[in-house]
């Protein structure tokens, strides 16, 4: 378990550079019978397949945990 704070509370994580956007996949929504979405991050380095909202949110949390680990690793290397 990490001793880092949740990424939202971490001052090293630039939340303005990592904004989640949800996009409805209309064709898949009709086919599946529920709102099917895919997610993108404003950083331009992360996009999900078409899933339900909960899966997109979980994947975004994983992305942000990786971002957090990277910024902390870089900060430690710069020390």
TITIDO-672926 format. One line per field, with one value per residue: x negated, y negated, z of N, C-alpha, C, O in turn; residue in three letters. Coordinates in steps of 0.2 Angstrom, whole numbers. Layout:
N
nxx c(X | ...)
nyy c(Y | ...)
nzz c(Z | ...)
caxx c(X | ...)
cayy c(Y | ...)
cazz c(Z | ...)
cxx c(X | ...)
cyy c(Y | ...)
czz c(Z | ...)
oxx c(X | ...)
oyy c(Y | ...)
ozz c(Z | ...)
fiti c(Ala | ...)
% end
This chain:
79
nxx c(-4 | -3 | -10 | -7 | 4 | 21 | 23 | 30 | 28 | 15 | 2 | -8 | -3 | 4 | 19 | 25 | 20 | 24 | 38 | 53 | 64 | 79 | 87 | 101 | 104 | 114 | 119 | 114 | 121 | 134 | 134 | 130 | 139 | 138 | 130 | 116 | 99 | 84 | 68 | 57 | 42 | 37 | 23 | 20 | 14 | 21 | 34 | 49 | 56 | 73 | 84 | 94 | 99 | 93 | 82 | 74 | 72 | 64 | 53 | 48 | 44 | 34 | 25 | 22 | 16 | 4 | -1 | -3 | -13 | -23 | -26 | -31 | -42 | -50 | -52 | -59 | -70 | -76 | -80)
nyy c(6 | -11 | -25 | -38 | -52 | -52 | -55 | -67 | -75 | -77 | -88 | -88 | -83 | -88 | -93 | -101 | -98 | -85 | -81 | -72 | -67 | -62 | -52 | -49 | -34 | -33 | -23 | -11 | -12 | -10 | 3 | 10 | 7 | -1 | -16 | -18 | -22 | -31 | -36 | -50 | -58 | -75 | -76 | -70 | -57 | -46 | -35 | -26 | -10 | -8 | -7 | -4 | -18 | -16 | -8 | -16 | -26 | -19 | -15 | -28 | -32 | -22 | -27 | -40 | -36 | -31 | -43 | -50 | -42 | -43 | -57 | -58 | -50 | -57 | -68 | -63 | -59 | -71 | -76)
nzz c(0 | -4 | 3 | -1 | -3 | -8 | -25 | -29 | -18 | -19 | -19 | -29 | -41 | -56 | -58 | -67 | -79 | -81 | -85 | -84 | -97 | -102 | -115 | -125 | -133 | -145 | -155 | -149 | -137 | -141 | -146 | -135 | -125 | -115 | -108 | -116 | -114 | -118 | -111 | -110 | -107 | -103 | -105 | -116 | -117 | -114 | -116 | -116 | -120 | -127 | -114 | -98 | -88 | -75 | -76 | -84 | -75 | -65 | -73 | -76 | -63 | -61 | -71 | -66 | -54 | -59 | -65 | -54 | -47 | -56 | -56 | -43 | -43 | -52 | -44 | -33 | -40 | -43 | -31)
caxx c(0 | -6 | -9 | -5 | 11 | 26 | 20 | 34 | 25 | 7 | 0 | -13 | 1 | 7 | 25 | 28 | 17 | 27 | 46 | 57 | 69 | 83 | 90 | 106 | 104 | 121 | 120 | 113 | 126 | 140 | 132 | 129 | 145 | 136 | 126 | 109 | 95 | 77 | 65 | 51 | 39 | 34 | 16 | 19 | 10 | 25 | 41 | 52 | 61 | 80 | 86 | 99 | 96 | 89 | 76 | 70 | 69 | 59 | 47 | 45 | 41 | 27 | 21 | 20 | 11 | -2 | -3 | -6 | -19 | -28 | -28 | -35 | -48 | -54 | -54 | -64 | -77 | -78 | -82)
cayy c(0 | -17 | -30 | -44 | -54 | -51 | -59 | -73 | -79 | -77 | -94 | -87 | -81 | -94 | -91 | -105 | -94 | -79 | -81 | -67 | -68 | -56 | -53 | -43 | -31 | -32 | -17 | -5 | -12 | -7 | 10 | 13 | 6 | -6 | -21 | -16 | -28 | -30 | -41 | -53 | -63 | -81 | -76 | -67 | -51 | -41 | -34 | -19 | -7 | -9 | -3 | -8 | -24 | -14 | -5 | -22 | -29 | -15 | -16 | -34 | -31 | -19 | -32 | -45 | -33 | -31 | -50 | -52 | -38 | -46 | -64 | -57 | -47 | -62 | -73 | -60 | -59 | -78 | -78)
cazz c(0 | -5 | 8 | -4 | -2 | -14 | -30 | -29 | -13 | -19 | -23 | -35 | -46 | -59 | -60 | -73 | -85 | -81 | -84 | -87 | -101 | -104 | -122 | -126 | -140 | -147 | -158 | -144 | -132 | -144 | -147 | -128 | -121 | -109 | -110 | -117 | -115 | -117 | -108 | -112 | -102 | -107 | -106 | -123 | -117 | -111 | -119 | -114 | -125 | -125 | -108 | -95 | -84 | -69 | -79 | -86 | -69 | -62 | -77 | -75 | -56 | -63 | -75 | -61 | -49 | -63 | -66 | -47 | -46 | -61 | -53 | -36 | -45 | -54 | -39 | -29 | -43 | -43 | -25)
cxx c(-4 | -5 | -8 | 2 | 15 | 23 | 24 | 31 | 18 | 5 | -5 | -9 | 5 | 14 | 28 | 25 | 20 | 34 | 49 | 63 | 73 | 87 | 95 | 104 | 111 | 123 | 119 | 119 | 133 | 139 | 133 | 135 | 144 | 131 | 119 | 105 | 88 | 74 | 59 | 48 | 36 | 27 | 15 | 16 | 14 | 32 | 43 | 55 | 68 | 82 | 92 | 95 | 91 | 83 | 71 | 67 | 64 | 53 | 44 | 41 | 34 | 22 | 18 | 15 | 4 | -5 | -7 | -12 | -25 | -31 | -32 | -41 | -53 | -56 | -59 | -71 | -80 | -81 | -89)
cyy c(-6 | -22 | -37 | -46 | -52 | -57 | -66 | -78 | -80 | -84 | -94 | -85 | -87 | -92 | -95 | -101 | -88 | -79 | -76 | -70 | -62 | -57 | -47 | -41 | -29 | -25 | -11 | -6 | -9 | 1 | 13 | 12 | 2 | -11 | -19 | -22 | -26 | -36 | -44 | -57 | -69 | -81 | -73 | -60 | -45 | -41 | -27 | -17 | -10 | -4 | -7 | -13 | -21 | -11 | -11 | -25 | -25 | -15 | -22 | -35 | -28 | -24 | -37 | -43 | -33 | -38 | -52 | -48 | -41 | -53 | -63 | -54 | -52 | -67 | -70 | -60 | -66 | -80 | -77)
czz c(0 | 1 | 6 | -3 | -9 | -19 | -31 | -24 | -13 | -23 | -29 | -41 | -49 | -62 | -66 | -79 | -86 | -80 | -88 | -91 | -103 | -111 | -123 | -133 | -141 | -150 | -153 | -139 | -135 | -144 | -140 | -124 | -115 | -112 | -110 | -118 | -115 | -114 | -111 | -107 | -106 | -108 | -113 | -123 | -114 | -114 | -118 | -120 | -123 | -119 | -104 | -90 | -78 | -71 | -81 | -80 | -66 | -66 | -76 | -68 | -57 | -66 | -70 | -56 | -53 | -64 | -59 | -46 | -50 | -58 | -47 | -38 | -47 | -49 | -34 | -33 | -44 | -36 | -24)
oxx c(-9 | 0 | -8 | 6 | 12 | 22 | 20 | 31 | 15 | 7 | -6 | -12 | 9 | 14 | 32 | 28 | 19 | 36 | 47 | 66 | 70 | 89 | 93 | 104 | 113 | 127 | 124 | 121 | 136 | 144 | 135 | 136 | 148 | 128 | 116 | 106 | 86 | 77 | 55 | 52 | 34 | 24 | 9 | 14 | 12 | 35 | 39 | 57 | 69 | 82 | 95 | 89 | 86 | 78 | 65 | 62 | 59 | 47 | 38 | 36 | 29 | 17 | 12 | 10 | -1 | -11 | -12 | -17 | -30 | -37 | -37 | -46 | -59 | -62 | -64 | -76 | -86 | -84 | -92)
oyy c(-7 | -22 | -42 | -41 | -51 | -62 | -71 | -84 | -83 | -85 | -98 | -85 | -90 | -89 | -92 | -102 | -84 | -77 | -74 | -74 | -57 | -63 | -41 | -44 | -23 | -22 | -6 | -1 | -6 | 4 | 19 | 16 | 2 | -10 | -17 | -26 | -20 | -42 | -40 | -60 | -68 | -85 | -74 | -57 | -40 | -46 | -23 | -20 | -13 | 2 | -12 | -13 | -24 | -12 | -10 | -27 | -28 | -15 | -23 | -38 | -30 | -24 | -39 | -46 | -34 | -39 | -54 | -52 | -42 | -54 | -67 | -56 | -53 | -70 | -73 | -60 | -67 | -86 | -79)
ozz c(4 | 4 | 9 | -2 | -14 | -17 | -32 | -25 | -9 | -29 | -33 | -47 | -46 | -67 | -69 | -84 | -91 | -74 | -93 | -89 | -105 | -112 | -122 | -138 | -139 | -148 | -153 | -137 | -131 | -142 | -139 | -120 | -111 | -117 | -105 | -122 | -114 | -114 | -114 | -103 | -112 | -112 | -116 | -128 | -113 | -114 | -118 | -125 | -118 | -120 | -107 | -90 | -77 | -67 | -80 | -80 | -63 | -63 | -76 | -68 | -55 | -64 | -70 | -54 | -50 | -63 | -59 | -43 | -48 | -58 | -45 | -35 | -46 | -49 | -32 | -30 | -44 | -36 | -18)
fiti c(Unk | Unk | Unk | Unk | Unk | Unk | Unk | Unk | Unk | Unk | Unk | Unk | Unk | Unk | Unk | Unk | Unk | Unk | Unk | Unk | Unk | Unk | Unk | Unk | Unk | Unk | Unk | Unk | Unk | Unk | Unk | Unk | Unk | Unk | Unk | Unk | Unk | Unk | Unk | Unk | Unk | Unk | Unk | Unk | Unk | Unk | Unk | Unk | Unk | Unk | Unk | Unk | Unk | Unk | Unk | Unk | Unk | Unk | Unk | Unk | Unk | Unk | Unk | Unk | Unk | Unk | Unk | Unk | Unk | Unk | Unk | Unk | Unk | Unk | Unk | Unk | Unk | Unk | Unk)
% end
